[in-house]
Amino acid sequence: MSEIAQIVLLAIAVVALYVISSKWQPSEPSFLGMRASFWIGLAAAFLAAMLIVLTKLKLL
């Protein structure tokens, strides 16, 4: 798979997860903590994927 296709698929996945999370609006504190940990995990996965892609493109 080409690097451009990987970047496009990654962007689609991030947007899909954002849409799913934006519709998830529980008000209990335990759910808010779960939502925060979801976003922290998503950010970590995104940074790791971008590091891999940028390394493949030899931009780093």
MOPAC internal coordinates of N, CA, C and O (Angstrom, degrees):
PM7 1SCF
backbone

  N    0.0000 0     0.00 0     0.00 0    0    0    0
  C    1.4521 1     0.00 0     0.00 0    1    0    0
  C    1.5291 1   107.99 1     0.00 0    2    1    0
  O    1.2310 1   120.70 1   -42.81 1    3    2    1
  N    1.2988 1   116.26 1   137.19 1    3    2    1
  C    1.4603 1   119.35 1  -177.85 1    5    3    2
  C    1.5303 1   111.03 1   -73.37 1    6    5    3
  O    1.2310 1   121.55 1   -17.58 1    7    6    5
  N    1.3073 1   114.64 1   162.42 1    7    6    5
  C    1.4641 1   119.82 1  -178.30 1    9    7    6
  C    1.5262 1   111.48 1   -65.46 1   10    9    7
  O    1.2310 1   120.47 1   143.00 1   11   10    9
  N    1.3348 1   116.70 1   -37.00 1   11   10    9
  C    1.4679 1   120.23 1   179.29 1   13   11   10
  C    1.5252 1   110.13 1   -63.45 1   14   13   11
  O    1.2310 1   120.21 1   138.16 1   15   14   13
  N    1.3197 1   117.20 1   -41.84 1   15   14   13
  C    1.4665 1   120.61 1   178.63 1   17   15   14
  C    1.5227 1   110.71 1   -63.98 1   18   17   15
  O    1.2310 1   119.97 1   140.82 1   19   18   17
  N    1.3278 1   117.66 1   -39.18 1   19   18   17
  C    1.4636 1   120.76 1   177.94 1   21   19   18
  C    1.5239 1   110.84 1   -63.64 1   22   21   19
  O    1.2310 1   120.14 1   137.94 1   23   22   21
  N    1.3293 1   117.35 1   -42.06 1   23   22   21
  C    1.4648 1   120.79 1   179.47 1   25   23   22
  C    1.5220 1   110.34 1   -64.49 1   26   25   23
  O    1.2310 1   120.15 1   137.25 1   27   26   25
  N    1.3339 1   117.31 1   -42.75 1   27   26   25
  C    1.4678 1   121.04 1   179.65 1   29   27   26
  C    1.5233 1   110.59 1   -63.92 1   30   29   27
  O    1.2310 1   119.79 1   135.28 1   31   30   29
  N    1.3334 1   118.01 1   -44.72 1   31   30   29
  C    1.4655 1   120.69 1   178.82 1   33   31   30
  C    1.5202 1   111.56 1   -63.64 1   34   33   31
  O    1.2310 1   120.13 1   141.33 1   35   34   33
  N    1.3249 1   117.36 1   -38.67 1   35   34   33
  C    1.4593 1   120.80 1   177.59 1   37   35   34
  C    1.5253 1   110.86 1   -64.27 1   38   37   35
  O    1.2310 1   120.27 1   137.65 1   39   38   37
  N    1.3281 1   117.09 1   -42.35 1   39   38   37
  C    1.4637 1   120.64 1   178.52 1   41   39   38
  C    1.5226 1   110.89 1   -63.60 1   42   41   39
  O    1.2310 1   119.92 1   138.70 1   43   42   41
  N    1.3225 1   117.76 1   -41.30 1   43   42   41
  C    1.4667 1   121.20 1   178.29 1   45   43   42
  C    1.5237 1   110.52 1   -63.19 1   46   45   43
  O    1.2310 1   120.19 1   138.92 1   47   46   45
  N    1.3325 1   117.24 1   -41.08 1   47   46   45
  C    1.4660 1   120.62 1   179.31 1   49   47   46
  C    1.5232 1   111.33 1   -64.20 1   50   49   47
  O    1.2310 1   120.12 1   138.46 1   51   50   49
  N    1.3299 1   117.37 1   -41.54 1   51   50   49
  C    1.4662 1   120.49 1   179.97 1   53   51   50
  C    1.5220 1   110.44 1   -65.35 1   54   53   51
  O    1.2310 1   119.92 1   136.77 1   55   54   53
  N    1.3293 1   117.75 1   -43.23 1   55   54   53
  C    1.4685 1   120.85 1   178.92 1   57   55   54
  C    1.5274 1   110.42 1   -64.22 1   58   57   55
  O    1.2310 1   119.92 1   138.96 1   59   58   57
  N    1.3270 1   117.76 1   -41.04 1   59   58   57
  C    1.4661 1   120.51 1   178.92 1   61   59   58
  C    1.5246 1   111.22 1   -63.03 1   62   61   59
  O    1.2310 1   120.15 1   136.90 1   63   62   61
  N    1.3289 1   117.33 1   -43.10 1   63   62   61
  C    1.4632 1   119.91 1   178.08 1   65   63   62
  C    1.5277 1   111.49 1   -65.58 1   66   65   63
  O    1.2310 1   120.01 1   144.83 1   67   66   65
  N    1.3280 1   117.59 1   -35.17 1   67   66   65
  C    1.4638 1   120.66 1   177.10 1   69   67   66
  C    1.5260 1   110.37 1   -64.44 1   70   69   67
  O    1.2310 1   120.17 1   136.18 1   71   70   69
  N    1.3214 1   117.27 1   -43.82 1   71   70   69
  C    1.4670 1   120.77 1  -179.76 1   73   71   70
  C    1.5221 1   110.31 1   -63.80 1   74   73   71
  O    1.2310 1   120.23 1   136.39 1   75   74   73
  N    1.3316 1   117.17 1   -43.61 1   75   74   73
  C    1.4642 1   120.69 1   178.39 1   77   75   74
  C    1.5235 1   110.28 1   -61.52 1   78   77   75
  O    1.2310 1   120.05 1   135.53 1   79   78   77
  N    1.3262 1   117.52 1   -44.47 1   79   78   77
  C    1.4545 1   120.94 1  -178.26 1   81   79   78
  C    1.5236 1   112.08 1   -68.39 1   82   81   79
  O    1.2310 1   119.83 1   144.96 1   83   82   81
  N    1.3233 1   117.93 1   -35.04 1   83   82   81
  C    1.4595 1   119.94 1  -178.29 1   85   83   82
  C    1.5248 1   111.18 1   -68.41 1   86   85   83
  O    1.2310 1   119.94 1   154.30 1   87   86   85
  N    1.3241 1   117.72 1   -25.70 1   87   86   85
  C    1.4641 1   120.59 1   177.65 1   89   87   86
  C    1.5242 1   111.91 1   -85.26 1   90   89   87
  O    1.2310 1   120.10 1   170.21 1   91   90   89
  N    1.3183 1   117.41 1    -9.79 1   91   90   89
  C    1.4593 1   123.45 1  -178.45 1   93   91   90
  C    1.5208 1   107.67 1   -94.28 1   94   93   91
  O    1.2310 1   119.64 1   -82.32 1   95   94   93
  N    1.3330 1   118.29 1    97.68 1   95   94   93
  C    1.4579 1   122.97 1  -172.23 1   97   95   94
  C    1.5338 1   113.90 1  -123.65 1   98   97   95
  O    1.2310 1   118.99 1  -129.87 1   99   98   97
  N    1.3203 1   119.54 1    50.13 1   99   98   97
  C    1.4686 1   118.53 1   177.06 1  101   99   98
  C    1.5240 1   110.31 1   -69.69 1  102  101   99
  O    1.2310 1   120.64 1   -26.09 1  103  102  101
  N    1.3159 1   116.39 1   153.91 1  103  102  101
  C    1.4622 1   119.46 1  -176.36 1  105  103  102
  C    1.5239 1   113.17 1  -107.69 1  106  105  103
  O    1.2310 1   119.47 1   174.05 1  107  106  105
  N    1.3203 1   118.61 1    -5.95 1  107  106  105
  C    1.4613 1   119.75 1   179.23 1  109  107  106
  C    1.5257 1   109.94 1   -70.57 1  110  109  107
  O    1.2310 1   120.13 1   -37.10 1  111  110  109
  N    1.3393 1   117.35 1   142.90 1  111  110  109
  C    1.4690 1   119.90 1  -178.02 1  113  111  110
  C    1.5233 1   113.91 1   -58.64 1  114  113  111
  O    1.2310 1   120.00 1   144.50 1  115  114  113
  N    1.3442 1   117.61 1   -35.50 1  115  114  113
  C    1.4681 1   118.73 1  -179.48 1  117  115  114
  C    1.5281 1   110.74 1   -65.99 1  118  117  115
  O    1.2310 1   120.45 1   142.79 1  119  118  117
  N    1.3321 1   116.74 1   -37.21 1  119  118  117
  C    1.4616 1   119.56 1   177.80 1  121  119  118
  C    1.5212 1   111.18 1   -69.98 1  122  121  119
  O    1.2310 1   120.32 1   146.19 1  123  122  121
  N    1.3370 1   116.99 1   -33.81 1  123  122  121
  C    1.4654 1   119.59 1   177.86 1  125  123  122
  C    1.5226 1   110.53 1   -65.66 1  126  125  123
  O    1.2310 1   120.41 1   142.36 1  127  126  125
  N    1.3334 1   116.82 1   -37.64 1  127  126  125
  C    1.4630 1   120.16 1   175.91 1  129  127  126
  C    1.5163 1   111.79 1   -65.85 1  130  129  127
  O    1.2310 1   120.86 1   141.07 1  131  130  129
  N    1.3388 1   115.96 1   -38.93 1  131  130  129
  C    1.4620 1   119.62 1   177.36 1  133  131  130
  C    1.5213 1   110.38 1   -64.71 1  134  133  131
  O    1.2310 1   120.77 1   141.89 1  135  134  133
  N    1.3285 1   116.13 1   -38.11 1  135  134  133
  C    1.4668 1   119.55 1   179.55 1  137  135  134
  C    1.5257 1   110.43 1   -67.20 1  138  137  135
  O    1.2310 1   120.26 1   140.51 1  139  138  137
  N    1.3257 1   117.11 1   -39.49 1  139  138  137
  C    1.4660 1   120.18 1   177.85 1  141  139  138
  C    1.5245 1   110.69 1   -64.23 1  142  141  139
  O    1.2310 1   120.16 1   137.25 1  143  142  141
  N    1.3215 1   117.30 1   -42.75 1  143  142  141
  C    1.4650 1   119.49 1   179.19 1  145  143  142
  C    1.5276 1   110.82 1   -67.13 1  146  145  143
  O    1.2310 1   120.06 1   147.71 1  147  146  145
  N    1.3258 1   117.49 1   -32.29 1  147  146  145
  C    1.4596 1   120.95 1   175.03 1  149  147  146
  C    1.5227 1   110.53 1   -60.93 1  150  149  147
  O    1.2310 1   120.31 1   133.57 1  151  150  149
  N    1.3435 1   117.00 1   -46.43 1  151  150  149
  C    1.4675 1   120.21 1  -178.77 1  153  151  150
  C    1.5180 1   111.71 1   -68.60 1  154  153  151
  O    1.2310 1   119.73 1   144.59 1  155  154  153
  N    1.3180 1   118.12 1   -35.41 1  155  154  153
  C    1.4695 1   120.69 1   176.91 1  157  155  154
  C    1.5297 1   109.85 1   -65.28 1  158  157  155
  O    1.2310 1   120.43 1   136.16 1  159  158  157
  N    1.3197 1   116.79 1   -43.84 1  159  158  157
  C    1.4617 1   120.64 1   177.39 1  161  159  158
  C    1.5163 1   112.24 1   -64.64 1  162  161  159
  O    1.2310 1   120.44 1   140.60 1  163  162  161
  N    1.3287 1   116.76 1   -39.40 1  163  162  161
  C    1.4591 1   120.75 1   177.86 1  165  163  162
  C    1.5243 1   110.96 1   -63.90 1  166  165  163
  O    1.2310 1   120.61 1   137.79 1  167  166  165
  N    1.3253 1   116.43 1   -42.21 1  167  166  165
  C    1.4668 1   119.95 1   178.54 1  169  167  166
  C    1.5253 1   111.10 1   -64.02 1  170  169  167
  O    1.2310 1   120.24 1   139.12 1  171  170  169
  N    1.3228 1   117.15 1   -40.88 1  171  170  169
  C    1.4663 1   120.45 1   178.89 1  173  171  170
  C    1.5296 1   110.81 1   -64.90 1  174  173  171
  O    1.2310 1   120.22 1   138.15 1  175  174  173
  N    1.3251 1   117.19 1   -41.85 1  175  174  173
  C    1.4672 1   120.50 1   178.44 1  177  175  174
  C    1.5249 1   111.03 1   -65.40 1  178  177  175
  O    1.2310 1   120.59 1   140.18 1  179  178  177
  N    1.3232 1   116.47 1   -39.82 1  179  178  177
  C    1.4644 1   120.53 1   178.86 1  181  179  178
  C    1.5238 1   111.06 1   -64.23 1  182  181  179
  O    1.2310 1   120.18 1   135.62 1  183  182  181
  N    1.3296 1   117.25 1   -44.38 1  183  182  181
  C    1.4624 1   120.34 1   179.00 1  185  183  182
  C    1.5244 1   111.40 1   -64.08 1  186  185  183
  O    1.2310 1   120.20 1   140.18 1  187  186  185
  N    1.3222 1   117.22 1   -39.82 1  187  186  185
  C    1.4661 1   120.18 1   178.23 1  189  187  186
  C    1.5266 1   110.72 1   -65.20 1  190  189  187
  O    1.2310 1   120.32 1   137.31 1  191  190  189
  N    1.3205 1   117.00 1   -42.69 1  191  190  189
  C    1.4660 1   120.30 1   179.47 1  193  191  190
  C    1.5250 1   111.11 1   -65.39 1  194  193  191
  O    1.2310 1   120.24 1   139.33 1  195  194  193
  N    1.3271 1   117.15 1   -40.67 1  195  194  193
  C    1.4643 1   119.93 1   178.41 1  197  195  194
  C    1.5195 1   111.10 1   -65.81 1  198  197  195
  O    1.2310 1   119.96 1   142.94 1  199  198  197
  N    1.3156 1   117.68 1   -37.06 1  199  198  197
  C    1.4624 1   120.88 1   176.85 1  201  199  198
  C    1.5266 1   110.44 1   -62.14 1  202  201  199
  O    1.2310 1   120.45 1   137.35 1  203  202  201
  N    1.3316 1   116.75 1   -42.65 1  203  202  201
  C    1.4645 1   120.71 1   178.60 1  205  203  202
  C    1.5262 1   110.68 1   -64.21 1  206  205  203
  O    1.2310 1   120.61 1   134.13 1  207  206  205
  N    1.3340 1   116.44 1   -45.87 1  207  206  205
  C    1.4648 1   120.08 1  -178.70 1  209  207  206
  C    1.5194 1   110.95 1   -64.82 1  210  209  207
  O    1.2310 1   120.00 1   134.89 1  211  210  209
  N    1.3265 1   117.61 1   -45.11 1  211  210  209
  C    1.4643 1   120.13 1  -179.78 1  213  211  210
  C    1.5202 1   111.63 1   -65.47 1  214  213  211
  O    1.2310 1   120.28 1   146.83 1  215  214  213
  N    1.3147 1   117.06 1   -33.17 1  215  214  213
  C    1.4646 1   120.12 1   176.41 1  217  215  214
  C    1.5254 1   110.35 1   -68.05 1  218  217  215
  O    1.2310 1   120.29 1   139.42 1  219  218  217
  N    1.3443 1   117.06 1   -40.58 1  219  218  217
  C    1.4663 1   120.08 1   177.46 1  221  219  218
  C    1.5212 1   111.27 1   -64.40 1  222  221  219
  O    1.2310 1   120.31 1   143.29 1  223  222  221
  N    1.3322 1   117.01 1   -36.71 1  223  222  221
  C    1.4598 1   120.91 1   179.00 1  225  223  222
  C    1.5251 1   112.10 1   -79.28 1  226  225  223
  O    1.2310 1   121.10 1   175.83 1  227  226  225
  N    1.3368 1   115.51 1    -4.17 1  227  226  225
  C    1.4658 1   123.03 1  -179.72 1  229  227  226
  C    1.5323 1   111.82 1    59.33 1  230  229  227
  O    1.2310 1   120.95 1  -140.56 1  231  230  229
  N    1.3311 1   115.78 1    39.44 1  231  230  229
  C    1.4596 1   121.00 1   176.00 1  233  231  230
  C    1.5184 1   111.62 1   -95.08 1  234  233  231
  O    1.2310 1   120.06 1   169.43 1  235  234  233
  N    1.3244 1   117.49 1   -10.57 1  235  234  233
  C    1.4653 1   121.45 1   177.83 1  237  235  234
  C    1.5062 1   110.02 1  -109.82 1  238  237  235
  O    1.2310 1   120.10 1   180.00 1  239  238  237

